[in-house]
Amino acid sequence: MTTPPTTTLAAAPQGVNGVALAVFVFFFLAVTVMGFLAARWRKAEQSASLDEWGLGGRSFGTWVTWFLLGGDLYTAYTFVAVPAAIYTAGAAGFFAVPYTILVYPLIFTFLPRLWSVSHRHGYVTTSDFVRGRFDSKGLSLAVALTGLLATMPYIALQLVGIQAVLDVMGVGGGANANWFVKDLPLLIAFAVLAAYTYSSGLRAPALIAFVKDGLIYLVITVAIIYIPIKLGGFGEIFHAAGKTLAENGPTGKPRGELASGPNAQWAYATLALGSALALFMYPHSITATLSSRSRNVIRRNTTILPLYSLMLGLLALLGFMAIKAGTDTRGNAQLAIPQLFADMFPSWFAGVAFAAIGIGALVPAAIMSIAAANLFTRNVYKDFLKPSATPEQEHRVAKLVSLLVKVGALAFVLTMDKTVAINFQLLGGIWILQTMPALVGGLFTRWFHRWALLAGWAVGMVYGTLAAYGVASPTQKHFGGSSAQIPGIGEIGYIGLTAFVLNVVVTVVLTFALKALKAPEGTDETAPGDYTADLGDAGVTADLPPATAEAPVGH
């Protein structure tokens, strides 16, 4: 999920919380075992294919998909960064709540169509669909590379979330320890994640997501009741938060607001809308969607996924509680919630909360690395490097790439300041939104010309990147945020949405021009009936591997 940047500085060394660490390790070992056992869960006789490794055999039912999508979208960094943004700036951080409400009616309109056409033609990625729909490997490559660029920092931020928990537990020797001792726990977590993802593919995070989401719901339920009681009630919490946020910050102006004022409305609304449009453009969101057993599974999930938005709203309130509690973040706002848990809960339950955050990092990181591997394998390796690749070769390449992606994310976290990772994730949200005209537009019409879509994408990418580069913050000169002045309007708004509007305008204008010039439009390999087909319709089960076509009806 897209979140505002939060200040990140090195944390001071802390004593090890042995009880919390023991509980954390227990849950970590439990999900590790589950991750490796998942390789045998619904295993097909012929498992060496992207359908099996990268999409779980396309056989997941309603509840598995619900937990998988929830584990995919509501990550450890969400758990850390949303309340941290509210702790830092107040009501502006609540944009995440309306955008997750807006997104579900939106995806109800197009995800079932994407599922149908993908199952009819065996598409594994959005780039597969774009190539088939518009007969353009160039446009397909643009979508694939955008997905890869946007996913890498997202994976890195899951490791940042684990680091925040480890810092609060006092694991790693503190900022002054040598790099190996300091980062050893993170290296171990990474190695375990890489191993069971390599072994089990998408089945591992799908199975672990049950534990992850169960723990998160438990922790949030307890926190929203227990912590306010200890702090004197919500009245006291809001009073303290309002008073603290009204104090001047590093800019000489109030640090934030308890409720968004008129000057923040454009930024708030455009960020919420732009983030809603972007969320299901991410490769990991699509990977979880295409793993579903039927079209109706997707439709049902869009009606029950808002339960996660309720959880997110309660989670966001923890930022105000951290202000009231006087939580010492040691200059790093991302530690606000882990430190609040350490201060408020008994050590054993703090360990449960830390495990929820840690596992909340492993699940999405696994799905993201699988999604990135699917993109590279299908839309770079097979399309451009080895068109004759067999399913077994695709399978081997995808598993290797999933490891390389995680290594890249780990190197990103270990070698760069965490603020850089946050800023690149914000930039990733701007980038991924520029793939929407090709993907969603293509699901409903082929009127857009393939060259116009490519030009619109390029304009959106260049404008979004340059505009974000020009945003400064109190702590950095460039990439200091994701909002800037909207050309022609003069209000501050989300850069990604402005870039998207420019993208659409360029695409529409050039489509008219190219059609007038009778530029070649390529061949559409899809048919109208493909977009409403369901499992059991002629052509759907026949195109799938036997294990998928014969998947059990149960969840």
N, C-alpha and C positions, 0 to 999 in steps of 0.2 A: 504494500500500500504506500502511496505517496504521502510523505510527512514533511512538515517544515523543518529546516535545519535547526539543530540544537548545539550549543557550545560543547566542545569536546576537548578536555585537557587531561593530562596524566593524573591518575588517582594516586593518592598517598598509600603507602603500605598499610595493610590492616592485618590484625591477628586472624588466624584461621578459625573459622566456626566449625568445629569438628562434628557436632551433631548434624548441622545443616548439610555439611559436606557428605556425611555418611548416607543421609537420606537421598541426596542428589545422586550419588554414585549408585545406590540401589536401583533407582528408577532408570538411570542411564544404562546400566547393565541389563535390566529387564527389556528395555526397548531394543537394545543391541541384539539380544537373543531373538526377539520377535522379528527383527530385520532380516536375520539370516534364515529363520524358519519360513519367512514369507516366500522364499524361492519355491517351496513345495505347495504353496497355497494356490489351488486352481491351476496347477501346472499342466500345460498342454504336452502332448506327445512330441510335437515339433515346436520347441520353444525358441529356436534360434532365428528370431525375426523381430523386427521393430514393433509389429503388432503385439507380440507377447511381452518383450522386455520393456518397450517404451510406452505401451498403452495398456498393459495388464490384460492383454487378450481381448480388449474392448468388451468386457463382460461384467463390469461392476453395476450393481443395482442401486436403488435409491439411497439407502443409508450409507453404503460404502462411498458413493459419489459425494454425498452431503459432507461426510467427515473429511474426505479427500479435498474437496473444494474449500471447505472451511480451514483445513490445515494448510492449504495452499495460499489462501488470501489473507488470513489473519496470522501473521508470522510473529516470531520472537521480537523482531524489530518493531512491529506494530505494538506489541505488549510494552516495549520499552519507550518507543518514541512518541506515541500519541499522548500519554500522560506527561511525558517529559516536555512536549511542546506546550501543554497547558500549564505545567509548572513554570515554564520560562516566560510565556507570552499570554497566558490566559485563554479567553474564549476563541481566539483564532484557531487553536488546535482542534476545536470541535468540528471543523469542516469535514473531518473524516466520517462523522456520523451521518450527515445528510447525503454525502456522496455514496455511502454504501446502501442507503435507502433508494437513491435514484437509480443505481445500477441494475437492480433486479427486474423492474419493468422493462428496462432497455434490453437486457440480454434475453428476456422472454421472447422478444420479437425476432432475434436473429440466431441465437445459439441452436435451437432445434433445426433450423434450416442448414446450418453448418454441419451439425451432426449427420443429418440425412445425406447430404451430398458427399461428405467425407466417407461415410460407410458404403455408399453406393460405388465409389471409385477407389476406395482404399487409401484416401489421403491421410497422412500422419501429421502434417503440419499445415498452418495457414498458408505458407508459401506453396505447398502442393496445390492447394485450391486455387490460389491466384494464378499459378502457371497454367493450370488446366482451364480456368475460366477465360483468361485473357490471352493465352498462347504466347506468354512472354517470360522467358527465363530471366531477362534483365529486371523486370518488375518483381519477379519471385525472389531473385537474389537480394534486391533492395529490402524487401520485407524480412528476409531471413537475417541479413546482416544487422538490421535495426533491432530485431528480436535478440540477437546475440549480444549486441552492445548494451541493450537495456537490461538484460538478465545478469550479466557479470557483476555489476556493483550491487545488485539486489541480493545475490548469493553472499557477497562480501558482508553485507549488513547483517545477515543472519549470524555470521561469525562474530560481528561486533556485539550482537545481542548476547551471545554466549560469553564473550569477554566481560561484559558488564556484570553478569552474574558471578563469574569467577573472581572478579575484582572485589565484589562485596563480600564473598566468602573468604577472601584473603588468600586465595590460591594463586601461586605463580611468583611469590616473593616480592611483589610490589614493583613500582616503576623503576627502582634503582637496581634491581637484580639483573644479572647478565641475561642476554636475550633468550638463551636456550631454556633456562629455568623459568623465566617469565612466561614464555609462550608454550612450554611443554604441555600443559593441560589442553590448550587449544589444538595443538598438533595431534594429541591423542584423540580428541573428539573428531577432528577432521579425518584421521586415518580410519576410525570406526565407520563414520558416515560413508567414506569412499568405498570401503570394503563391502558393506551390505548393499549399497546402491549398485555396485558393479555386479554383485551376485544375484540380487533379486529384482532389480529394475523397479518399475512403478508399484509392484505389489508390496514392497517394503514400506514406503511412506503411507500407502493406503491402509495397511494394517496398523502401523504405529499411530496414525492419525486418531484412532479411537482412544488411545491412551492420552495423547496430547490434548485433545479437545475436552475429554473428561476431566483431566487435571485443571485445565484453564477455567472451565465452568465452576469447578469446586472452589478454586482459589478466589475467583471474582465474587462468588456468592458469599463466601466467608468474609472476604475483605470489605465488601460493601455494607455488611452488617456490623462486623466486629470493630473495625477501625473507627467509624464514626462514634460508636459508643465510648471508646477510649479517649476520643478527642472532644467530647462534649456535645456531639450532635452536628447535623448539617448546618444549622444556623451559625454556630461558631466557626465551622469550616469556611463557609462562604464569606463571613465577615472578615476573617483573617486573610483569606485569599484576596478579597477586594482591596483591603488596606495595603497589603504587600505589593500587589500589582500596580497600584497607583503611585508607588514610589519611583523616583527617577532612576533609570538604568544607565548603561554605558554611553548612550546617545544623549543624555541630558533630558530625555523625555520619559514619561511613564513607561515602565517595563511592559505593561500589557493592560488588558481590560477584563473585568469579570463577565461582561456582556459586550458583544461587538457593537461599536458605535457607527454612526453614519459614514465616517471616512473609511471604514474597513469593509463596507458592504460589497463593493465591486470585487475586491480581492477575494473575499470569502466566497461569494457566489460563483465567480469564475473558476476558482480553485476546486470547489466542490463539483461543479459541472464537468470541468476538464478531466478531473481525476476519475469521475464516474465513466466518462467516455473511454478513458485509457485502460481501465482495470482489466477488462477481458480482451484487450489486445495483446497482453503479455503472453508469451509462449507457454508458460506454466499453467495459466488459466485454461488455455485451449487444450493442453495435454490432458488435464484432469477431466475436461468436458468430453473429449473424444474417447476416453476410457469407459464411458457409460454404455450400458447394455442396450438401451433403446432411446428413442426420441422422447418418449413420455417420462423417462427418468430425468431428463434435462428440464422438462416443463415442471415436473413436481419439485425439483430442487430450487427453481427460481421462486417458488412460493414458500419454502421453508428456510432458505438461506437467510432471510431477514432476521431470524433469531440471533444470528451472529451480530447483527447491528445493535440489537438490544444489549448484548454482552459488551460491545465496543463502547456504547454510551456509558455504561457503568464503569468500565475500565478507565475511561477518560476522566471521570471524577476523582480518580486516585491522584491526579496531578494537583488538584486543590487540597487534597488531604495531606500531601507531602509538604505543601506550603504551610499549612496549619501546624503540622508536626515539627516544623523547623528542621526538616531532613538535611543532613550535611552531605551534599553531593561532591564535595572536594573539587569544585570547579568543573564538574562533568555532569550536565543535566541528565544524561542518559542513565546515570546511577540512581536517579530519584526514586523510582519504583522498587528496584531491588533493595535499596537501602531502607526505604520505608517498610518493606516486608521484614527486613532484618531487625529493625527497631521495634516494630509493633507486635510481631508474632513470636510465639515460643520457637526455639531453635528448630524443633522437629518439623513444625508446620512451615517455617521459613524454607526449610529444605524441600518441602513439597512444592512451594511456590517457585523456588529456583529451578526445580526439575521441570515444572510446567513451561517456564521460559526457555530452558535449555532444549527440551524436546520440541518446543515450538519453533526452534531454529532448525533442528535436524530435518523435520518433515518438509517444510518448503524448500530448504536447500537441496534436498534430494530430488524433489519434483523439478525444481528449476534447472538443475544440472542435467536431468534426463531430457527436459524440453529443449535445452540448448544442444544436447547431443543429437536429438532427433532432427533439429533444424540443420545442423552442419552435415549430418550424414545424408539426408534426403536432398537438400537444396544447394549444397556445395560439393560434397564428395560425389554423389551419384549424378547430379545434373551436369557438373563441369569436369570432374576429375576421372570418374570411372562410370560412365553410363551403363556399362554391362554388369555392374555389381550385382551379385546374387543376394537373396535375403540373408544368408549366413554371413556374407561379407559386410553387409549393412549392420548386422547385429554386432559383429566384432568391432567395427569402427565406432559405433555409437557407445559401446561400453568403454572403449579407450578414451573417446572424447569427453565422456562424463567425468573421467578422472582428471583430464587436463583442465577442464573448466573449473573444477574445485581447486586444483592446484593454483590456477590463476587467481581465483578469488582469495585464497589463503595468502598468496604473495601480496596481493593488493592490501589486505588488512595488516600484514606484518611490516610492510615497507613504507606505508603512507600514513599520514595523519588521518584519524577517523573522520574528521570533517570533510576530507577529500572524498571519502567513500560516500558520505551522506550527499554531498553535492552532485556526485556522478549519478546517484540513484534518482535525485530530483531531475537531473538532466535526462535520465533514462525515461522518466514519465513523459517529458516533453517529446522525446524522440518517438516513443512507441505509439503515441497518439496519431502520428503522421501516417501510420499504416491503415488507419480506419477507413478512408475512402475506398481503398482497393479491396479490403476485406468485407466490410459491411455493405458498402455500395455494390460490390460484386455479387453479394448474396441475393440482392433484390433486382438488379438491372445490369445489363451489359452495355448500356448507353455510353458510359465513360470510355474514352479511348485509352488504350494501354499506354501510349506515349504521353498522353496528358496526365495520367495518374502518376507516371514516373516523374514527370516534370513538377507536378504539384508536391509530391513527396520531397523532392530535392529542395524546393523553395521553403517548405515547412521546416525541414531539417536545418538548413542554413540559417534561416531567420531565428529559429528557436535557440540554436547554439550560440549565435552571436549576441542575441538579446540576453541570454543567461550569463554569458561571459561578462557583460557590462554591468551586472548587478553586484554591488559591493555591500558589505556588512561591517559591523564594528570590528570584526576579527579577521577579515580578508578582503582583498581588493577585487577578486573576480569570482564568479559562480557563488555569490553570497546568498542566493535565494532563487525562487522560481516565479517571482512576480515583478512586473515592470509596467511602465506607462503604456496604455493601449493607444496605438497610432489613430489619430482622428477623433478620439473620444477624450483623451486626456486623463482618464481615471487609471488607477493602478489595478492591474488584473493579471491573471495567470498567463504566463508566456506560452504555455502549451496550447491553450485554447485560441489565442491570437494567431499562433503559427498554423493551427488547424484551419481556421477561417481562411487565411491566405492560401493554404494548400487547396481547399475546396474551390476558391475563386479561380485560381490558376487552372485547376483541373477542368472546370466547367468551360471557361473561356477557350482553352486550347482544344477541348473536345469539339466545340462548335467549329473552330478553325480547321482542325484536322479532318473532320467529316466533310467540310466544304471542299477541302483539297482531295478528298477520296483517298486518304492515306490508308494503307492496308491494316485491317483490324485483327487479323489472325482468325483461328478456328476455335470455337467454344466446344470443349469436349463434354460439357454437361448438357442435360436436357431439363425442361421445366419440371418433369415428374421426379427428378432426383432430389429436389429441395423439400419434398414432403414425404419421401419414402420412409418407412419404418421397418424395424426388424420383422422378417417374415414376408415383406413385399418382394415381388419378383426382382431379382438382381441384387438384393442386399445381402442375404445370407450366402448366396452363391459366390460372392466376391470375397468373402471373409475366410480365414483359416478355419478348418473343421472344428477346432476346439472352441472358437468363438461362436460359430453358428449353432453349436449344440450346448451352449452355456446353460446352466440350470436357471430356472425361473426365480429361485429364491435369491435374497440379497446376500 
